[in-house]
Amino acid sequence: QPSDRGLPFPTWRPYQQETLDAIESSPARWFFLVAPTGFGKSAVACALSDKPVLLLTHTKQLQDQYSELGVAVAKGRQNFESLRYAGVSADIAPCNWGESCCTPRSSCPYIRQRDHAERSPTKVLNYAYAANCARQGLFQNNAWLVCDEGHLIDDAVGEALAVEPPSWLGASLEWPHDWQSLEAWKAWSARVGKILPPIASAGSMPYRR
């Protein structure tokens, strides 16, 4: 029964149990579940027996829907306010660049929800935040990776890898003449690295979305 798998309803909808059994008994590594609205695909994902399960969605609104199934939610820093600086969101608080804002660190609302989700058997992140966490080695070693709204994965990956240089950069540094040359872009990025402030390094960027 669904309640045996931690779900908050007493019975399965049609074909949910069969779908779950087919997935869990298959030796395949990849599965594509295509079903109409109302089938309950989210419940099937949450009911997977091997844990931990990492769920990814495109929107924060869908994350909130998963929370109704008892799934731990983790979102980016800008969804939380700094405890030390009233009215300042955690993604622009000084703690992102070395200053201590929350003492102890575990009192930070952002850190609390992130650590709770990482310890939980089933958790849900949005694609943008998951990409930032992956760069930091967070939320790894899961038994299942479930990509909800799979048709939007291409867009999510593109957004995660996109580079948006500041407007003043174009005036400070000429763009590569051969924009199709990988070597030209490598040389250009090396020059950019010398003039951008250290704060732009990947390791110091706050977790967003």
DRENPA-3360 file (N, C-alpha, C; in nm, 2 decimals, always signed):
BEGIN
1 = QPSDRGLP = +0.08/-0.12/+0.00/+0.00/+0.00/+0.00/+0.09/+0.13/+0.00 ~ +0.03/+0.24/-0.05/+0.11/+0.36/-0.05/+0.16/+0.40/+0.08 ~ +0.08/+0.38/+0.19/+0.12/+0.42/+0.32/+0.24/+0.34/+0.37 ~ +0.26/+0.22/+0.32/+0.38/+0.14/+0.35/+0.51/+0.20/+0.30 ~ +0.49/+0.29/+0.20/+0.61/+0.35/+0.14/+0.62/+0.50/+0.17 ~ +0.54/+0.54/+0.28/+0.55/+0.67/+0.33/+0.47/+0.78/+0.26 ~ +0.37/+0.73/+0.18/+0.29/+0.83/+0.10/+0.16/+0.85/+0.18 ~ +0.11/+0.97/+0.17/-0.01/+1.01/+0.26/-0.14/+0.98/+0.20;
9 = FPTWRPYQ = -0.16/+0.86/+0.14/-0.29/+0.82/+0.09/-0.30/+0.67/+0.10 ~ -0.42/+0.62/+0.11/-0.44/+0.47/+0.14/-0.43/+0.38/+0.03 ~ -0.47/+0.42/-0.10/-0.47/+0.32/-0.21/-0.40/+0.38/-0.33 ~ -0.36/+0.29/-0.42/-0.30/+0.33/-0.54/-0.40/+0.37/-0.64 ~ -0.37/+0.47/-0.73/-0.45/+0.49/-0.85/-0.42/+0.38/-0.95 ~ -0.51/+0.37/-1.05/-0.49/+0.27/-1.15/-0.36/+0.27/-1.22 ~ -0.29/+0.16/-1.22/-0.16/+0.13/-1.29/-0.04/+0.19/-1.22 ~ -0.06/+0.26/-1.11/+0.06/+0.31/-1.03/+0.14/+0.19/-0.98;
17 = QETLDAIE = +0.08/+0.10/-0.91/+0.15/-0.02/-0.86/+0.22/-0.10/-0.96 ~ +0.15/-0.12/-1.08/+0.21/-0.19/-1.19/+0.33/-0.12/-1.24 ~ +0.32/+0.01/-1.25/+0.43/+0.09/-1.31/+0.55/+0.08/-1.21 ~ +0.53/+0.10/-1.09/+0.63/+0.09/-0.99/+0.70/-0.05/-0.99 ~ +0.62/-0.15/-0.99/+0.68/-0.29/-1.00/+0.76/-0.31/-1.12 ~ +0.72/-0.26/-1.23/+0.79/-0.27/-1.36/+0.93/-0.20/-1.35 ~ +0.93/-0.09/-1.29/+1.05/-0.01/-1.28/+1.15/-0.08/-1.19 ~ +1.10/-0.12/-1.08/+1.19/-0.18/-0.97/+1.24/-0.32/-1.01;
25 = SSPARWFF = +1.17/-0.39/-1.09/+1.21/-0.52/-1.13/+1.29/-0.53/-1.26 ~ +1.31/-0.41/-1.32/+1.38/-0.41/-1.45/+1.53/-0.39/-1.43 ~ +1.61/-0.45/-1.51/+1.76/-0.43/-1.50/+1.81/-0.30/-1.57 ~ +1.72/-0.23/-1.64/+1.75/-0.11/-1.71/+1.80/+0.00/-1.62 ~ +1.88/+0.08/-1.67/+1.93/+0.20/-1.59/+1.85/+0.32/-1.61 ~ +1.79/+0.34/-1.73/+1.71/+0.46/-1.76/+1.57/+0.42/-1.79 ~ +1.48/+0.51/-1.74/+1.33/+0.49/-1.76/+1.27/+0.62/-1.80 ~ +1.18/+0.61/-1.90/+1.10/+0.73/-1.94/+0.95/+0.70/-1.91;
33 = LVAPTGFG = +0.89/+0.77/-1.81/+0.76/+0.75/-1.78/+0.67/+0.86/-1.84 ~ +0.59/+0.82/-1.93/+0.50/+0.91/-2.00/+0.36/+0.87/-1.97 ~ +0.29/+0.96/-1.90/+0.15/+0.93/-1.85/+0.07/+1.06/-1.85 ~ -0.06/+1.05/-1.86/-0.14/+1.17/-1.86/-0.15/+1.24/-1.72 ~ -0.19/+1.37/-1.73/-0.21/+1.44/-1.60/-0.31/+1.37/-1.52 ~ -0.28/+1.36/-1.39/-0.37/+1.29/-1.30/-0.33/+1.14/-1.27 ~ -0.23/+1.09/-1.35/-0.19/+0.95/-1.33/-0.12/+0.94/-1.19 ~ -0.05/+1.04/-1.15/+0.03/+1.03/-1.03/+0.17/+0.99/-1.04;
41 = KSAVACAL = +0.24/+1.05/-1.14/+0.38/+1.02/-1.17/+0.47/+1.06/-1.05 ~ +0.43/+1.17/-0.98/+0.51/+1.21/-0.87/+0.50/+1.11/-0.75 ~ +0.39/+1.05/-0.73/+0.38/+0.95/-0.63/+0.46/+0.82/-0.66 ~ +0.46/+0.79/-0.79/+0.55/+0.67/-0.83/+0.69/+0.70/-0.80 ~ +0.74/+0.82/-0.83/+0.88/+0.86/-0.80/+0.91/+0.86/-0.65 ~ +0.82/+0.91/-0.57/+0.84/+0.91/-0.43/+0.83/+0.77/-0.36 ~ +0.77/+0.68/-0.43/+0.75/+0.55/-0.37/+0.86/+0.45/-0.40 ~ +0.96/+0.49/-0.48/+1.07/+0.40/-0.51/+1.14/+0.35/-0.38;
49 = SDKPVLLL = +1.16/+0.22/-0.38/+1.20/+0.16/-0.25/+1.35/+0.19/-0.22 ~ +1.44/+0.19/-0.32/+1.58/+0.21/-0.29/+1.60/+0.36/-0.27 ~ +1.67/+0.39/-0.16/+1.69/+0.53/-0.12/+1.85/+0.56/-0.11 ~ +1.89/+0.68/-0.12/+1.81/+0.80/-0.14/+1.76/+0.83/-0.28 ~ +1.65/+0.90/-0.29/+1.60/+0.95/-0.42/+1.61/+1.10/-0.43 ~ +1.67/+1.14/-0.54/+1.68/+1.28/-0.57/+1.59/+1.32/-0.68 ~ +1.49/+1.41/-0.66/+1.40/+1.45/-0.75/+1.44/+1.59/-0.80 ~ +1.42/+1.61/-0.93/+1.45/+1.75/-0.99/+1.33/+1.80/-1.06;
57 = THTKQLQD = +1.30/+1.92/-1.04/+1.19/+1.99/-1.11/+1.24/+2.12/-1.18 ~ +1.16/+2.17/-1.27/+1.20/+2.30/-1.33/+1.16/+2.42/-1.25 ~ +1.05/+2.40/-1.17/+1.00/+2.52/-1.10/+0.99/+2.49/-0.95 ~ +1.00/+2.60/-0.87/+0.99/+2.59/-0.73/+0.84/+2.56/-0.69 ~ +0.75/+2.59/-0.78/+0.61/+2.56/-0.75/+0.59/+2.41/-0.74 ~ +0.65/+2.34/-0.84/+0.64/+2.19/-0.84/+0.71/+2.13/-0.71 ~ +0.82/+2.20/-0.67/+0.89/+2.15/-0.55/+0.79/+2.15/-0.43 ~ +0.71/+2.26/-0.42/+0.61/+2.27/-0.32/+0.51/+2.16/-0.32;
65 = QYSELGVA = +0.47/+2.12/-0.44/+0.37/+2.01/-0.46/+0.43/+1.88/-0.41 ~ +0.56/+1.86/-0.43/+0.62/+1.74/-0.38/+0.63/+1.74/-0.22 ~ +0.64/+1.86/-0.17/+0.64/+1.87/-0.02/+0.51/+1.82/+0.04 ~ +0.40/+1.82/-0.03/+0.28/+1.77/+0.02/+0.28/+1.62/+0.03 ~ +0.37/+1.56/-0.04/+0.39/+1.41/-0.03/+0.50/+1.37/+0.07 ~ +0.54/+1.47/+0.15/+0.64/+1.44/+0.25/+0.78/+1.45/+0.21 ~ +0.81/+1.50/+0.09/+0.94/+1.51/+0.03/+1.01/+1.63/+0.09 ~ +1.14/+1.62/+0.13/+1.22/+1.73/+0.18/+1.25/+1.82/+0.06;
73 = VAKGRQNF = +1.24/+1.95/+0.08/+1.26/+2.05/-0.03/+1.38/+2.13/+0.01 ~ +1.47/+2.16/-0.10/+1.58/+2.24/-0.08/+1.58/+2.35/-0.20 ~ +1.59/+2.47/-0.16/+1.59/+2.58/-0.26/+1.71/+2.67/-0.23 ~ +1.74/+2.76/-0.33/+1.86/+2.84/-0.33/+1.85/+2.95/-0.22 ~ +1.96/+3.02/-0.20/+1.98/+3.12/-0.09/+1.88/+3.24/-0.10 ~ +1.85/+3.28/-0.22/+1.76/+3.40/-0.23/+1.62/+3.38/-0.18 ~ +1.59/+3.25/-0.14/+1.46/+3.23/-0.08/+1.46/+3.24/+0.07 ~ +1.57/+3.29/+0.12/+1.59/+3.30/+0.27/+1.65/+3.44/+0.30;
81 = ESLRYAGV = +1.61/+3.49/+0.42/+1.66/+3.62/+0.46/+1.78/+3.60/+0.56 ~ +1.88/+3.69/+0.55/+1.99/+3.68/+0.64/+1.94/+3.71/+0.78 ~ +1.99/+3.63/+0.88/+1.96/+3.65/+1.02/+2.02/+3.78/+1.07 ~ +2.13/+3.81/+1.02/+2.21/+3.93/+1.07/+2.17/+4.06/+1.01 ~ +2.14/+4.05/+0.88/+2.11/+4.18/+0.80/+1.96/+4.17/+0.76 ~ +1.88/+4.24/+0.83/+1.73/+4.24/+0.81/+1.70/+4.30/+0.67 ~ +1.62/+4.23/+0.60/+1.58/+4.27/+0.46/+1.67/+4.23/+0.35 ~ +1.78/+4.16/+0.39/+1.88/+4.12/+0.29/+1.87/+3.97/+0.27;
89 = SADIAPCN = +1.85/+3.93/+0.14/+1.84/+3.79/+0.12/+1.98/+3.72/+0.13 ~ +1.97/+3.59/+0.16/+2.10/+3.52/+0.19/+2.19/+3.51/+0.08 ~ +2.14/+3.52/-0.05/+2.23/+3.51/-0.16/+2.32/+3.63/-0.18 ~ +2.29/+3.74/-0.12/+2.38/+3.86/-0.13/+2.43/+3.90/+0.01 ~ +2.41/+3.82/+0.11/+2.46/+3.85/+0.24/+2.61/+3.83/+0.24 ~ +2.68/+3.91/+0.33/+2.83/+3.90/+0.33/+2.89/+3.76/+0.36 ~ +2.81/+3.67/+0.41/+2.86/+3.54/+0.44/+2.90/+3.46/+0.32 ~ +2.85/+3.50/+0.20/+2.89/+3.44/+0.08/+3.04/+3.47/+0.04;
97 = WGESCCTP = +3.09/+3.57/+0.11/+3.23/+3.61/+0.08/+3.32/+3.61/+0.20 ~ +3.29/+3.52/+0.30/+3.38/+3.50/+0.41/+3.34/+3.56/+0.54 ~ +3.24/+3.66/+0.54/+3.20/+3.71/+0.67/+3.11/+3.62/+0.74 ~ +3.12/+3.61/+0.87/+3.03/+3.52/+0.95/+2.90/+3.60/+0.98 ~ +2.79/+3.55/+0.93/+2.66/+3.61/+0.95/+2.58/+3.54/+1.06 ~ +2.57/+3.41/+1.05/+2.49/+3.33/+1.15/+2.58/+3.25/+1.24 ~ +2.56/+3.27/+1.37/+2.65/+3.20/+1.46/+2.55/+3.13/+1.56 ~ +2.55/+3.00/+1.57/+2.64/+2.91/+1.49/+2.59/+2.90/+1.35;
105 = RSSCPYIR = +2.67/+2.85/+1.26/+2.63/+2.84/+1.12/+2.51/+2.76/+1.10 ~ +2.49/+2.66/+1.19/+2.37/+2.57/+1.18/+2.24/+2.65/+1.20 ~ +2.25/+2.77/+1.25/+2.12/+2.85/+1.28/+2.07/+2.91/+1.15 ~ +2.15/+2.92/+1.04/+2.11/+2.98/+0.92/+2.00/+2.90/+0.86 ~ +1.88/+2.97/+0.83/+1.77/+2.90/+0.77/+1.80/+2.82/+0.64 ~ +1.88/+2.89/+0.56/+1.92/+2.82/+0.43/+2.00/+2.70/+0.46 ~ +2.10/+2.70/+0.54/+2.19/+2.59/+0.57/+2.10/+2.48/+0.64 ~ +2.01/+2.51/+0.73/+1.92/+2.41/+0.79/+1.84/+2.33/+0.69;
113 = QRDHAERS = +1.78/+2.40/+0.60/+1.69/+2.33/+0.50/+1.77/+2.25/+0.41 ~ +1.89/+2.30/+0.37/+1.98/+2.23/+0.28/+2.03/+2.10/+0.34 ~ +2.08/+2.11/+0.47/+2.13/+1.99/+0.53/+2.02/+1.89/+0.56 ~ +1.91/+1.94/+0.60/+1.79/+1.85/+0.63/+1.76/+1.77/+0.50 ~ +1.75/+1.84/+0.39/+1.72/+1.77/+0.26/+1.83/+1.67/+0.22 ~ +1.95/+1.71/+0.24/+2.06/+1.62/+0.20/+2.06/+1.49/+0.29 ~ +2.01/+1.50/+0.41/+2.00/+1.38/+0.50/+1.88/+1.30/+0.47 ~ +1.78/+1.35/+0.41/+1.65/+1.29/+0.39/+1.65/+1.18/+0.28;
121 = PTKVLNYA = +1.57/+1.08/+0.30/+1.58/+0.97/+0.20/+1.52/+1.01/+0.06 ~ +1.43/+1.11/+0.06/+1.38/+1.16/-0.07/+1.37/+1.31/-0.06 ~ +1.43/+1.37/-0.16/+1.44/+1.52/-0.16/+1.42/+1.57/-0.30 ~ +1.38/+1.70/-0.31/+1.35/+1.76/-0.44/+1.42/+1.89/-0.45 ~ +1.49/+1.91/-0.56/+1.56/+2.04/-0.59/+1.51/+2.09/-0.73 ~ +1.52/+2.22/-0.75/+1.49/+2.26/-0.89/+1.62/+2.25/-0.97 ~ +1.61/+2.24/-1.10/+1.72/+2.22/-1.19/+1.83/+2.32/-1.17 ~ +1.80/+2.45/-1.16/+1.90/+2.55/-1.14/+1.98/+2.54/-1.01;
129 = YAANCARQ = +1.91/+2.51/-0.91/+1.98/+2.50/-0.78/+2.06/+2.37/-0.77 ~ +2.01/+2.26/-0.84/+2.08/+2.13/-0.84/+2.21/+2.15/-0.92 ~ +2.21/+2.23/-1.02/+2.33/+2.25/-1.10/+2.44/+2.32/-1.01 ~ +2.40/+2.42/-0.93/+2.49/+2.49/-0.84/+2.54/+2.39/-0.73 ~ +2.45/+2.31/-0.68/+2.50/+2.21/-0.58/+2.59/+2.11/-0.63 ~ +2.57/+2.07/-0.76/+2.66/+1.97/-0.82/+2.80/+2.02/-0.83 ~ +2.81/+2.15/-0.85/+2.95/+2.21/-0.86/+3.02/+2.21/-0.73 ~ +2.94/+2.20/-0.62/+3.00/+2.20/-0.48/+3.01/+2.06/-0.43;
137 = GLFQNNAW = +2.97/+1.96/-0.51/+2.97/+1.82/-0.46/+2.86/+1.78/-0.36 ~ +2.75/+1.85/-0.37/+2.64/+1.83/-0.28/+2.53/+1.74/-0.34 ~ +2.45/+1.67/-0.26/+2.34/+1.59/-0.31/+2.39/+1.48/-0.41 ~ +2.50/+1.41/-0.38/+2.56/+1.31/-0.46/+2.52/+1.17/-0.41 ~ +2.56/+1.07/-0.48/+2.54/+0.93/-0.44/+2.40/+0.89/-0.41 ~ +2.31/+0.91/-0.51/+2.17/+0.88/-0.49/+2.14/+0.74/-0.56 ~ +2.05/+0.67/-0.51/+2.01/+0.54/-0.57/+1.93/+0.57/-0.70 ~ +1.85/+0.68/-0.69/+1.77/+0.72/-0.81/+1.78/+0.87/-0.83;
145 = LVCDEGHL = +1.78/+0.91/-0.96/+1.77/+1.05/-1.00/+1.65/+1.06/-1.09 ~ +1.55/+1.13/-1.04/+1.42/+1.15/-1.11/+1.41/+1.29/-1.17 ~ +1.40/+1.30/-1.30/+1.39/+1.43/-1.36/+1.25/+1.46/-1.41 ~ +1.18/+1.53/-1.32/+1.04/+1.56/-1.36/+1.04/+1.67/-1.46 ~ +0.94/+1.68/-1.54/+0.93/+1.78/-1.65/+1.06/+1.76/-1.74 ~ +1.08/+1.63/-1.78/+1.20/+1.59/-1.85/+1.21/+1.67/-1.98 ~ +1.10/+1.71/-2.04/+1.11/+1.78/-2.17/+1.18/+1.92/-2.16 ~ +1.20/+1.96/-2.03/+1.27/+2.09/-2.01/+1.41/+2.08/-1.97;
153 = IDDAVGEA = +1.47/+1.96/-1.97/+1.61/+1.93/-1.92/+1.70/+2.01/-2.01 ~ +1.68/+2.01/-2.14/+1.77/+2.09/-2.23/+1.78/+2.23/-2.19 ~ +1.67/+2.29/-2.17/+1.66/+2.43/-2.13/+1.73/+2.45/-1.99 ~ +1.71/+2.36/-1.90/+1.77/+2.38/-1.77/+1.92/+2.37/-1.77 ~ +1.97/+2.27/-1.85/+2.12/+2.25/-1.87/+2.18/+2.38/-1.94 ~ +2.11/+2.43/-2.04/+2.16/+2.55/-2.11/+2.17/+2.67/-2.01 ~ +2.07/+2.68/-1.93/+2.07/+2.80/-1.83/+2.18/+2.78/-1.73 ~ +2.20/+2.65/-1.69/+2.31/+2.63/-1.59/+2.45/+2.66/-1.64;
161 = LAVEPPSW = +2.47/+2.63/-1.77/+2.60/+2.65/-1.83/+2.62/+2.78/-1.90 ~ +2.51/+2.86/-1.91/+2.52/+2.99/-1.97/+2.61/+3.09/-1.90 ~ +2.68/+3.17/-1.97/+2.77/+3.27/-1.91/+2.71/+3.41/-1.95 ~ +2.69/+3.49/-1.85/+2.63/+3.63/-1.88/+2.74/+3.73/-1.83 ~ +2.83/+3.77/-1.92/+2.93/+3.87/-1.88/+2.87/+4.00/-1.85 ~ +2.93/+4.08/-1.76/+2.88/+4.21/-1.72/+2.88/+4.30/-1.84 ~ +2.80/+4.40/-1.85/+2.79/+4.49/-1.96/+2.92/+4.57/-1.99 ~ +2.99/+4.60/-1.88/+3.11/+4.68/-1.91/+3.23/+4.59/-1.97;
169 = LGASLEWP = +3.21/+4.46/-1.97/+3.32/+4.38/-2.02/+3.34/+4.40/-2.17 ~ +3.23/+4.42/-2.24/+3.25/+4.44/-2.38/+3.33/+4.56/-2.42 ~ +3.32/+4.66/-2.34/+3.40/+4.78/-2.36/+3.54/+4.77/-2.31 ~ +3.57/+4.68/-2.22/+3.70/+4.66/-2.16/+3.78/+4.56/-2.24 ~ +3.72/+4.47/-2.30/+3.79/+4.36/-2.37/+3.72/+4.32/-2.50 ~ +3.79/+4.33/-2.60/+3.74/+4.30/-2.74/+3.70/+4.15/-2.75 ~ +3.59/+4.12/-2.81/+3.54/+3.99/-2.82/+3.63/+3.91/-2.93 ~ +3.63/+3.78/-2.92/+3.71/+3.71/-3.02/+3.66/+3.73/-3.16;
177 = HDWQSLEA = +3.75/+3.75/-3.26/+3.71/+3.77/-3.40/+3.65/+3.64/-3.46 ~ +3.71/+3.53/-3.42/+3.66/+3.40/-3.47/+3.58/+3.34/-3.36 ~ +3.45/+3.37/-3.36/+3.37/+3.33/-3.25/+3.34/+3.18/-3.26 ~ +3.37/+3.11/-3.37/+3.35/+2.96/-3.38/+3.47/+2.88/-3.34 ~ +3.58/+2.95/-3.30/+3.70/+2.88/-3.27/+3.71/+2.86/-3.12 ~ +3.72/+2.74/-3.08/+3.74/+2.71/-2.93/+3.86/+2.77/-2.88 ~ +3.97/+2.76/-2.95/+4.10/+2.81/-2.90/+4.09/+2.97/-2.88 ~ +4.02/+3.03/-2.97/+4.00/+3.18/-2.96/+3.93/+3.21/-2.83;
185 = WKAWSARV = +3.82/+3.13/-2.80/+3.75/+3.16/-2.68/+3.83/+3.12/-2.55 ~ +3.91/+3.02/-2.56/+4.00/+2.99/-2.45/+4.09/+3.10/-2.42 ~ +4.15/+3.16/-2.52/+4.24/+3.27/-2.50/+4.17/+3.39/-2.45 ~ +4.05/+3.41/-2.50/+3.97/+3.52/-2.45/+3.93/+3.51/-2.30 ~ +3.89/+3.39/-2.26/+3.85/+3.36/-2.12/+3.97/+3.38/-2.03 ~ +4.09/+3.34/-2.08/+4.21/+3.36/-2.00/+4.24/+3.51/-1.97 ~ +4.21/+3.60/-2.07/+4.23/+3.74/-2.05/+4.12/+3.80/-1.96 ~ +4.00/+3.74/-1.97/+3.89/+3.78/-1.88/+3.92/+3.75/-1.74;
193 = GKILPPIA = +3.98/+3.63/-1.72/+4.01/+3.59/-1.58/+4.11/+3.68/-1.51 ~ +4.19/+3.76/-1.59/+4.28/+3.85/-1.52/+4.22/+3.98/-1.48 ~ +4.11/+4.01/-1.54/+4.05/+4.15/-1.51/+3.92/+4.14/-1.42 ~ +3.86/+4.02/-1.42/+3.74/+4.01/-1.33/+3.79/+4.00/-1.19 ~ +3.71/+4.05/-1.10/+3.74/+4.04/-0.95/+3.73/+3.90/-0.90 ~ +3.81/+3.87/-0.80/+3.81/+3.73/-0.74/+3.67/+3.68/-0.71 ~ +3.58/+3.77/-0.68/+3.45/+3.73/-0.63/+3.37/+3.65/-0.74 ~ +3.42/+3.66/-0.87/+3.35/+3.60/-0.97/+3.39/+3.45/-0.99;
201 = SAGSMPYR = +3.49/+3.41/-0.91/+3.53/+3.27/-0.92/+3.42/+3.17/-0.88 ~ +3.41/+3.06/-0.95/+3.30/+2.96/-0.94/+3.28/+2.92/-0.79 ~ +3.39/+2.91/-0.72/+3.38/+2.86/-0.58/+3.32/+2.95/-0.48 ~ +3.31/+3.08/-0.52/+3.25/+3.18/-0.43/+3.11/+3.23/-0.46 ~ +3.06/+3.17/-0.57/+2.93/+3.22/-0.61/+2.82/+3.16/-0.52 ~ +2.72/+3.24/-0.48/+2.62/+3.19/-0.39/+2.52/+3.09/-0.47 ~ +2.46/+3.00/-0.39/+2.37/+2.91/-0.45/+2.24/+2.98/-0.48 ~ +2.20/+2.97/-0.61/+2.08/+3.05/-0.65/+1.97/+2.95/-0.69;
209 = R = +1.85/+3.01/-0.70/+1.72/+2.95/-0.74/+1.66/+2.86/-0.63;
% end
